[in-house]
Amino acid sequence: MTSNILAVLGRLRHFWIEGVAGVALTLSVVSAASASLPPPTRPLVKPALAPVAAVDAPAPPPVFACSDPVPGYEVDSPYGLRRLPWERQGRLHEGVDIAAPTGAPVLAAADGVVVRKGDSSTYGRFVEIRHGEAGLTTFYAHLGRIERTAQVGAYLGQGTILGRIGLSGTSTGPHLHFEIRQAGKALNPQAFLDRKFETPADLPIKAASFVSPHVRVAEVSFIPEAKRALMAEAAPSRGRHGRRVRQTLQLAQADTAD
Ligand SMILES: [Zn+2]
């Protein structure tokens, strides 16, 4: 009996020693951990509000952000001097042509206000949008249909459908003729497409004004009826096309009303 009691006491003592050792170990780990932390400090200065407000403020919108007017379709006839098969010489193609199926949506390339729409014998059904801050206009021609939203005076956000692809006016097939102008001067739209410009100084006006002296002979899939008689008269010109075209171009531009 006594030996049993002694045995129990012995085990209890053993547990007690282990318990004390465990507590001691825990305390030493905690104190080691707190020793590695920096001493608690109290902020001396309240955080300033100004930098937080600056981060939250929205960035000013770019002066001109230009997206594809017919997404998914490439430019297949660029800006530049071009001779069509029924022309004896050539003239400046004042925009780009984007061929797409009839009825495909034509979108506003940038935010702006419709300043003109109409129907001309050459451009067919067209819409013109002014992009105020940038001093630029975009022009969409040969439309099959103009949407009701594209009324003169209406504000159209970038990407708004303004019309549908067609072949109204003098057109060799369903396509969009797309121009960008500043103060009436036609610029190369490919200097702007898929790009954003933060300030007016960032606009690539100089690069977009460059016209190569090379005259490209356009290949067309369709000859408009009105142009067929001219085909017999037109012969490929020789020599320094660029110079001659530039001279005739100035005369032609003086006559161009639209
Ligand atoms: Zn064109």
Residues whose N, C-alpha, C, O or C-beta is under 5 A from the ligand:
A	BS01	ZN	V96 D97 H177
